[in-house]
Amino acid sequence: MKHEKEIKDIVENIGGAANVKRVTHCMTRLRFNLIDNGKADLNKISEIDGVLNTQIQNDQLQVVIGPAVADWYDELLEVTGLSESSNTASNEENKKGVISRILDVLSNIFLPVIPAIAAAGMLKAILGLLSTFAIISAKSDTYIVLNLMADTTFYFLPFLLAISASKLFKTNTILAAVLAGALLYPTLINEVGKISSYHFLRLPIPVISYSSSVIPIILSVWLMSYIYKFVNKHMPDMLKVIFVPTVVLLITIPIELIVLGPLGNYVGELLSGFFMSLFSFSGLIAGFVMGALRPLMVITGMHQAITPVVFQNFASKGYDVLMPTMLMSTFAQAAGVLTMIIKVKSVKEKSVIYSSGLSAFLGITEPALYGVIIKYKRVLLSVCIGGGLGSAYVSMMGYHLGSFTPSNVLSLAVYAMYPKFIHIVIGALISVVSTVILVFVLQPVNPIKDKKPIIKTNSINSTDESDEVEVYAPIEGKLTSLQNVPDTTFSSGAMGDGFAIIPEKGVVEAPFDGTVEVIANTGHAVGLRSNNGVEILIHIGIDTVELNGKYFTVLVTQGEKVTQGQELVKFDLEAIKKNYNVISPVIVTTGKVATDKKHEGIEIKPSDLITVAHP
């Protein structure tokens, strides 16, 4: 597995698999519901290769990976044996606030559905492109079938949410799907606008269109989870197979159609009406606020609360005004990140900027947000203002989006299908140009460049730079060649290539992030292994094993995880050098390095990059 090491490091630093109640993933993040969030070491997790950021939002640990998160998630389940289901029951959920719990529910229900929604949105974009450039006719059978593919997810969204909600509420998935079928039953749907209600035992059933609805099915599955448990508990075993589902449906569907469906629809209408009234009152102000706050909402997880409102707008109004603001923010984030190319000197950081900026234009903004934007606060400010300005213009001009589509550059084809598209183009230009100008003016140049190793590597088999590990000086002192060590075991290269240091300070620090593989009982030698397999032996002095630990203080244990610069061993340099040669070999046992004569006697300290090695 490609990320096995990193996955194990993540699990170790969240308190082990036993501390995980539930794990899911979205488009860019691993999402852990932990029994005890206090056991998660966010700093160590953030330092793991491939992890862009780590945060706890709404009592959920979120590990930001980027677009490759699905592969990490699959490996996580395989390595740990975890599943989306809760491993251990906990009362921690009851300690959360109401808003936090609602956001949790919405987030966890929508996460498994996101791929289908994203695919449907992309199909809409493709359809828009084909129609805009007159490649196919809107009356052709091909167009009709493609439109069917795109609309199916949205029309039958209650079915998808029912399946997802049944897993979250731990109830019968098939019966949950039946509840969705009741909401979308053709007899009811076909009468929308013709009659106001049916009656069941003299109780009115309002005739409402539940296609694309969100809240009614979530409420219904939630109620069914309790009814199912109660009925299943009290039903005799011999009757359960037939009568448990029968009784559950007889109780739940009438309540769903008479109470929960209309109630959920009403709540959705209230939320939709609230946002619509804001935009009606002042599209300029409402648009600016929504566009400016979008990055902050993603960081805090509040953006999940907007999704049901968007679908409610489409279901009840036939259009939405929120998604255009999301698109403007997406363009602002992409532009802000790419502008940083001229503001940084580090080649490695530039590569991160290129990849995250391009992915942002394609709608995946988390790598840009966590990898660059929040790192530079003035860039974050610029992105918020730029996104707000573009959103303010689009909302002020009254653009209405007629169908759901992801917020990316390809979705412009869908936006072009509806009136006033020119304002989307102008709004996007406002977002991009204003953000670029603000970043250029407000953000100073970051002068930090990539460190170049003092010693160049040679004879390296791997050409994959992702395998590289930077080896920093483990001891402060003077750099010298391994051949100068007065012990042929080291100087001959029999143990591996490397270099040596004449110490000027009695402290050994970790030359990279990794694990303590071996540490001598006497403290005179320590072996480390990097996270990607490079092994190094640091031997303090020659024949110092004879001191039997005197003058050495070991600060770590075998198997302990360490970070670059962490102190491993302290030693009394002055006392040892009275009777022993303190020249200290550093052997890279899994790579080749060399010391040129021009490096002899160079003063080095632990912040100096000495070489780069491969496993």
SULPE-V338976 format. One line per field, one symbol per residue. ss: DSSP state (A for helix, B for strand, O for the rest). psi: psi as a letter, one per 30 degrees, with the letter a starting at -180 (. if undefined). A space follows every 10 residues. Layout:
ss = ???
psi = ???
This chain:
ss = OOOAAAAAAA AAOOOOAAAB BBBBBOOOBB BBBBOOAAAO OAAAAAOOOO OOBBBBBOOB BBBBOOOOAA AAAAAAAAAA OOOOOOOOOO OAAAAOOAAA AAAAAAAAAA AOOAAAAAAA AAAAAAAAAA AAOOOOOOOO AAAAAAAAAA AAAAAOAAAA AAAAAAAAOO OOAAAAAAAA AAAOOAAAAO OBOOBOBBBB OOBBBBOOOO OOOOAAAAAA AAAAAAAAAA AAAAOOAAAA AAAAAAAAAA AAAAAAAAAA AAAAAAAAAA AAAAAAAAAA AOAAAAAAAA AAAAAAAAAA OOOAAAAAAA AAAAAAOOOB OOAAAAAAAA AAAAAAAAAA AAOBOOAAAA AAAAAAAAAA AOOOOAAAAA AOAAAOAAAA AAAAAAAAAA AAAAAAOOOO BOOOOOOOAA AAAAAOOOOO AAAAAAAAAA AAAAAAAAAA AAOOOBOOOO OOOOOOBOOO OOOOAAAOBB BBOOOOBBBB OAAAOOOAAA AOOOOOBBBB BBBOOOBBBO OOOBBBBBBO OOOOBBBBBB OOOOBBBBBO OOOAAAAOOO OBBBOOOOOO BBOOOOBBBB BOAAAAAOOO OOBBBBBBOO OOBOOOAAAO OOBBOOOOBB BBBOO
psi = kegeeeeeee eeggglffgk ekkalbffkk jkjlejfffk jeeeeffkkf kelkljkhgk kkjjeafgee eeeeeeeeef gllflkekll geefflleee eeeeeeefef effeeeeeee eeeeeeeeee eeghelkffl eeeeeeeeee feeeegeeee eeeeeeeegh ajeeeeeeee eeegkeeeef fkfelfllkj hgkkjkjkjg kgleeeeeee eeeeeeeeee eeefkkeffe eefeeeeeee eeeeeeeede eeeeeeeeee eeeeeeeeee ejeeeeeeee eefeeeeeef gfffffeeee eeeeeefglk feeeeeeeee eeeeeeefff efflfkeeee eeeeeeeeee fgfjfeeeef feefejefee eeeeeeeeee eeeeeefhkk kflkklilef ffeeeffllg eefeeeeeee eeeeeeeeee eejlkjfklk kkkekkllhk ekgjfffkkk jlkfkkbkkl kfffkhjfee ffgefllbll kjkfkhkklk flkakjekkk ffgfkkklkl fggkkkkjjj lkgffffhfk gkjkfllkfk kllkfkkekk ljeeeefefl kgkjkjkjfg lklljlfffk gkkllffkje lkll.
